[in-house]
Amino acid sequence: MRPSIIPAILRHHRPRLGSMQMIPTLLSSHAPYSSSPPSSSSSPQPPPFNPETYLHAARQKLTAQPPTLIPDNLSPTPSRLLTLSLADHIPSLFPLEAKEKEAGKKEDDGILPQGHHLVYFPPQLPPSALMPDGTDPAHWPGKPFVRRMWAGGGVVFRKGWEREMRLDGRGVVCVESVGEPVLKLGSGDGNGGEKVFVEVCRRYGVDVNGGDGPAVEEVRRLVFMREREGGGKGTAEVGRVVRASATPEFTFSLKPDATLLFHFSALTYNAHAIHIDPDYARNREGYKGLLVHGPLTLVLMLSALRACLARLQPHGGMLTGNTPAEGRGLPHTKSLNYRNLAPLYVNEEMRVCLRRTKTDRDELGWDVWIEGPEGGLAVKGHAVTTGVSQAA
């Protein structure tokens, strides 16, 4: 049996297929929170924020939800569209010439590129059931924390994942569970500096509850914050620039534009307004522009690792995903854990960096990070790969 990475707080959510909900229960016609400015008429003031009372209510809301079953079919089309959307920005990693040649061949037996699972298994909700900012209400811990960001996460590819995650139109399921919220106080006065962290666990596979369990496991860490005072315009915090202490072995740079953000939002069925509505991002949430998606940075880091493994093979070249090296399994990333430290913005250069840290037989450890336009750390993580040795 495969060992599980699911945090202990999520294990009681191990679902039985009979108890899963196929689509989350739709909300009532009343929005969970309003994006309209407060009324000027006199109204009763809310009671002072009580952390213990809030956490009790948030736990009840989130953990009472049964795990959600999200089925999908692994058609090659979404994966190919993701590749095309990145080809102009990173031609060294996504060369169109190679992809055009592949397009003329039979593509229905290929392995899903690592990270491309993010453009499958979208939320199963109509727009009317989303939060006012376009996010999934199943992840929301409750008022007054109405702003959401992607704080980090981790992904593990289990032994044999490449046999299950194939682009041949097969049916695959994702089982999503939401864990208990964690409240972190800011200034300590309980009136403005708090943040609520929520972990969303996703398990992917043909039969996630039988056999060897899920082929891929992912944890998404979301952070929820209060609405900015004054509507948020021009109030985004500017933290100090923290630079990486090491020199990378492999880097590539790109400048994500609004078209790339739109394409990624469409491919992931992601309506979060901070990625697609510049007025909302500036005037409601206080950012200087559209934000790059957290899942998109995960795709970029996994793509960089894949390119490095290809270069470290004896004959080099891009990994086709179909033919493992003789005598060993397909070179791939076994795990990647990461934290998002600072926002990345549209039309600003970002640099993805990798550096090898250790070796254990055919496994390599990697420091993985992404720098913003001034060279400061925006994402920091660690990965383990297999199939290529240090000596390669």
C-alpha positions, 0 to 999 in steps of 0.5 A: 500500500502507498503511504499517505501524505494526508494530514492527520486532521484530514484522515477522518475524511477518508470517504466511502463512495456511497457517502460522497456528494457528486456536486456540492450543495448549492448556496441559497440566494443570499450571498455569503458576503457582499462586495458592496460598500456598507450601508450608511444607515444606522445598523447594529455593530457586530460583536467583537471578534472572538477567536475561539467562537470563530474557530468553533463555527468555522470548524463546524462549517468546513468539516461537516462537508462530506468529501466531494467526488469530481470525475473527469476524462483525461482527454489530451485537449486541456493538456495541449492547450496549457502547453500552447498557452505557455509556448510563447512565454517559455519556448525552451520548455514548450517548443512548438516545433516538437508539439506540432510534430506530436500533433500529427502522431497518435497522442492518446497513449501519452502520460499526463505531464506532471502539473497538468492535472491542474487543468482537469477536475474543475469545481462543479458549480454554476457561476451563481453558486460562487462567492462574490469574488469568484471562488469556491464557497466550500473552502471559505471559513466564514466572515469576516475573512473574505479575501482569499489567496493561495498560500502554498501546498504540496504534491506527491506522485505515487509509484505507478502514477504514470500508468493511471494518469494517461491521456487516452480519455480514461475516466479518473476521479478526484476526491476533495476533502477540506480540513480544519481551519487554523487561525493565526493572530496578527497584531494580537488585538484580535481586530485586523491582523488575523489570517485563517489557513485552510487545507484542501486535500485532493486525491487523484486516480482511477480508484482512489479507495481501492488497490494501491490508493491514489496515483497523485495526492495534493494539498492546497493551502489557502489563506483568508484575510479580512476586507481591506479598509477603505475598499482596499485601493492602494493599500496592499502591503509592500514587504521587504525583498528577501533574496535567495541565498544560493545560486541556481543551476537552472533558470528560465524567465517569463513575463506573464501577460493578461492573455496567459492569465485569462487562458489559465483561468479558463482552462482551470474554470477559475473565476477568482477576480484577482486574476481576471478583473484589474479594477477589482484587484486594485480597488477592492483588494488593494493590489497594484494589478492582476495576480499570477495564479498560485497553481500556475507557478506550480505548473512552472516549477514542475515543468522546470524540474521535468526539463532539468531531468531531460537534460540530465539524461545521458542523451539529453533532450525533452522527455516525451513521457512515453518511453522510460529510460532503459533499466529504470522508471520514467524520470519524474518528480516524486514530491514538491512542497512549496510556500508562496511568500509574495505576490507575482503580478501580470506584466512583471518578469519572474524567474524560476530557479532550481538547484540540486541539494543532495542525492540518494541512489537514483533520487535527487533533492532540489531547492526550487524557487521563483523570484519577482522582478527585483530578485526577491523570493516569491515562492520557495520550495523543495522537490525530490526527483527520481530516475536520474542519478547525481552522476548523470 
